[in-house]
Amino acid sequence: MPALSEAAVLEALRTVQEPELGGDLVARNMVRDLSITGSEVAFTIELTTPACPLKDQIEGEVRKALGPLGVTGVAIEWAATVRRAAPRTAEQLVPGVKNVIAVASGKGGVGKSTVSVNLAVALAKAGATVGLLDADITGPNIPMMLGIDGQPSASANNKIIPLERHGVKAISIQFFVPEGQPIVWRGPLIGGAISQFLRDVEWGELDYLVVDLPPGTSDAQLTLAQAVPISGTVLVTTPQDVALSDVAKALSMLQRLNVPIIGIVENMSAFVCPHCGEATEIFGRGGGERFAQEHRIEFLGKVPLDVTVRQGGDAGVPAVAQREPGPAAQALEHMAGLVAAAMSVRAANATTPILTVN
């Protein structure tokens, strides 16, 4: 068999399609630093997000494409460059943040903060740079759920330095008030606090800033939509009709504000008995999936009731950061991959077309 050549390897890799964005790996300029040693090849594949859920599929197709060339060894390094999914405007308050992902719900108690925390930590675990803004000013839970306490310090340019845990930079009003003290503010003050957290926090360069919004339709949502270009929103509901009725109002409001919707997560879908394995659908069956179909938005999956989620939230160890993740953690990590993939697709659609190779 003739010696391997760079041209032959690249020609084979042109048959491997990027499964979400379309176009082949070479045309999308995703293959870097190719080297050949005898019958072994090594190269880097640069993804559009480190949380790519189809990495294994891409690797399998790459190895299959190179097999007929007589390649005996394939060494793949993975890299990622996250791109903006929404255009940056001159007045943007957080210029170093590539993508702002809002997490919203129609009503409280559906696990919105749980989804926010686990989304942020899962993206950080995958290798992304992530921030988490607790915009639920009157009910801030993010510090407890991340296991952070203390008070942020000021930077040299007099900005607030966020605290960090589990690889996530976080800011919350809870850092600035005594434990147990209620925050009794009217809407304009809440909006002002969110604007300050966007403007006066030293976020640095972030791939994703996750924003945990308060439930409902109020000043917080309006402030965020007007202050920054939101790349997308994750809606959270339970299967219960009451929750679905309220999340429909949140969806309608976000659509009126021209905020992109990534999809909806059905939290607390069922309780699976750890002893007998029987699933009990406490809040109903399939409500989130039906909602997604009816409103033509992406269904991001079901997250079952899992005691480890509650335990982790109370102890400051999110489900996806636990040593032995349960079924809820697996569902949340899968959801995070779908969110990252959606951001990549939006970014690809917002930029120039892929290269054409003659």
N, C-alpha and C positions, 0 to 999 in steps of 0.2 A: 504494500500500500504506500502511495507517495507520502512525502513528509507533509505534516499539517502546515497550512499557511494562514495568516491572519485573514486574508480575503475569504478563504473557505469557511473559517469559523464564523465570521460576520454574516456570510451568506446564509449559513444554517440558522443563525440567531434571528435573521429576518423572518423566519417562519414562525417565530414565537410571538404571539399577540399579547399586548397588555390587556388583561381580561376586563378591566373596568373602563379604562380610558379609550381603548381602541388603538389601532396602529401597532406596529411591531416594535420590539425593544431597540433595534438599531435606529429606526426612523425617529423614535422618540428620544434618541440620544441618551438612553439609559445604560448603555454598556460602556464602561470606562476601564482604563488601565489593563488592557488585554495583553497577556504574555503567554508564550508557548514554550514548553520544555519537552522535547521529544513528542510523546503522544499525550501529554498532559497539558491542560489549559487552565489558566487562572484569570479572573477578571472581577470587576466590581459592577453590581447592578444598582443603579441609583433610583430609588423609589420616590414617590411623591409624598409619602408619609411613612414614618417608622412603624406605625401601627397597621400597616397593610394587612388585611385579613386573608389575602390570596397569595402570600409569599410562598407557601409550600407548593401551590399549584404552578406558579411561575417556575420554581426550581425544577419540578418534575418535568415540565415541558421543555426546559432548557436542556436537561440531561438527555431526554428522548431525542431532541433535535440534533445533538452532537454525536450520538451513538453511531450513526452510519458513517461518520468520518473516521472511525477507528480510535476515537478518544478513549483513553483508559482511565483518566482521572480528571475531575472537574472541581476546582476550588473557587467557590463563589463568596465574595465579600459583599455585605449588604450596606448600603448607605442610603440616606434620605435627605431630600431638600423639600421642605414644606413651602408651598406657594400660597399667595393670597387668594381667597375665594370670593372676596368682595373688593371693589376698587377703593384705594385709599384717597381720602379727600384732604384738601389743604388744612381744614379746620379739625382734623381728627385729633382727639385728645390722647390717644395711645399709639403714636406713630411706629413704635417698635414691635407692636403686636400684629402678627400676620392674619390671624383669624379669631374673631370673637364668636363664641358659641354660647347662646343663652339657653338655659334650662327653665321651662315654665310649666305651670299647671293651672287648672281652673280653680281648684280648691286645695286647702291644706290637708295634711295627713295622708297624702298618696305616695310619699317617699321621694319627693322632688330633690331634697337636699342629699338624700342617700345616692340618688342617681348622679347628681352633680359631683359629689366627692369621688365616687368610684369612677366616673368618666375621667375626671382630671388625673387621678392616680394611675389609672390604666394607661392613659396616653403617655404619662411620664415614665412608667415602667417600660413602655415600648421604645423609649429613647427620645421623645419629644420634649421641648422646653414648654412648661405649662404654668399658668397662673390660675388662681381661683378667687373670684371676687364674690363675697357674701353680700348680695344686694337685698337680702331680706332684713332690712334695718331694724324692724320691731320684733323680729323673731330669729336672731342670729344663732345658728347651730353649727356652723362650719368649724369654728375652733375646737369644740368638743369632739366632733366627728373625725377631725384630723389629728387630735391629740396635741394641740398647740396651746400654750398659754404664754403670758408675758406681754410686753408692750413694744411695738416697733420703735426703732430709732430713726434719726434723721440723717440723710446723706449730706455730702459736702455742699450740694446745691439746694439744700433745704427741702428735699422731698422725703416722703415716708418710705422706709425700706420695709418691704413685706416680710413676714416671718415665713419660714419654710419647713415643711415636713413631708416625708414620703416623696421627695423630689418635686413638690408643688409649692410655688410661691403663693401665699394667701394673705388676704386682707379682709377685716371684718370690723364692724363697729364695736363688737364685743371686746376687742383689744383695748378699747379706750374708755370703757365704763366699768365700775365695780361689779363684781359678780352678784347676780340677783337683782340688779337695779333695772327697772323697766324703762323702756325708751318710748315716751309718749309724745310723738311728733305728728304734726300735720303734714299733708302731702308735699308742699313745697320744700320743707326741711329734708324730707326723705330723698326727694329728687336732687337736692343740693349735695347731700352726703354722697350719693352715687356718682355725681359729676366730679366731686373732689377725689374720690377713690380712683377714678379714671385719670384725672388730670394731675394729681399731686403725689401719686405713688410711683416709686422707681421700679417699674415693671421690667425694664430692660428689653432685650430681644426675646420674644416669645413666639412659638409656633401657634399656640392656642391659649386664649384666655377664656376660661369657662366662667359664666356668670350665673349664680344661683339667684333667680328672681323670686320675689314673694309671690304667693298664690294670688289669683284673681287678675283683674284688669285695672291698673291704677297708675299713679305717677311714676312708679319705678320703671314700668315697661315703657312708658312714653319717654322718660328721660334717656333710657338706654338707646332706644330706637333713634332718637334725635341727636345723640352725642357721638355715636360711632356707627360705622357701617357694619351691621351684624352679618356674619357669614352664614349663619343658620341657627335654627332653634330646635331643640329637642323638647317635645311635649311629653308629660308624664301623667298617667292616669291609672286607676285600678279598673277592673272589669265592671264595677258597679255602675248602674245607670245614673245615680246621682253625680258621680265623678265625671262620667262621660258627658252629661249635660253641661257641666261647668267647663270642661276642657274644650267643648265646642265653642263656647263664648271666647275663651282665650285664643283659639285658632282664628276665629272671625276677626278679633281685634288685631292680631299680628298680620293677617292678610291685608287689612285696611291700611296698616302702617307700611306695607310692602316689605315686610320682614320675611326672608326665605325660611321655609320649614324643612328641616331635615327629615323628621318623621316622629313617630310616637312610640313610647315604651309602655307596655302593660306591666305594671308592678303589682306584687302580691297576687299573682295569677292563681296560685293554688298552694296549699300546704301539703307537703309530702311527708308522711309519717316516717321517721327514721327507723322505726322498728319493723313495720309491716310493708312499707312502701306504697300504701294507699294514698292517692291524691284526693284532697278535699278542697273543692273550689268555694272558699268561704265567701268571696265577693262576687260570685257569678262566673260565667264561662265565656271567654272569647270576646269580651266587649271591646278591648283595644284593637284587636285585629279587624273586627267588623267596622269600627270607627275609621280605621285607616282605609279600608276598601270604599266605604261610603264617601269619604272626603278626598279620595285619590291622593293619599300621602303614603310615604314609606312606613311599613311596620317594622320596628327595630327589635322586636322580640318580647318574650315573656320572662319576667323575673319572678321566680317562685318565692313564697314566704320561707325564710330560712333563719333559724335562730342565730346563726353566726353573723348575719348582717346586723341584727340588733345588738349583739354582744360587741361586735367590732365598732359600731357607731358610738356606743357608750364608753368604750375603752380607748377610742382614738386610733383604732387599727381598721381601716376600711376593708371590706370583704375581699377586694382584689389584691390587697397587700398581705393577707394572712398566709401563714406557712402551708396550711392545708385548706385551700379554697373549696367551698361547697358548690352546690348547683347554682345558687344565686350569683356567686362570684363569676362562674363560668359564663352565665348569661350576660352579666354586666361587661365582662371583657369582650364578648362577642359584639355587644352593642357598641362599645367604644371603637372597635374595628370598623363597623359599618358607618359610624359617624365620621371617622377619619377618612374613609373611602369616599364618602359623599363630599367632604371638603375638597378632596383631590379632584373629583370629577368637576365640581363647580369651578375650581381654579383652572383646570384645563380648558373648560368651555369659555372662560373669561380671557384667555390669552390667545396668542397667534396659533394657527393650525400647525400640525406636526410637519416635520420636514418630509419632502418627497425625495426618494432616492432613485436615481436612474439606473 
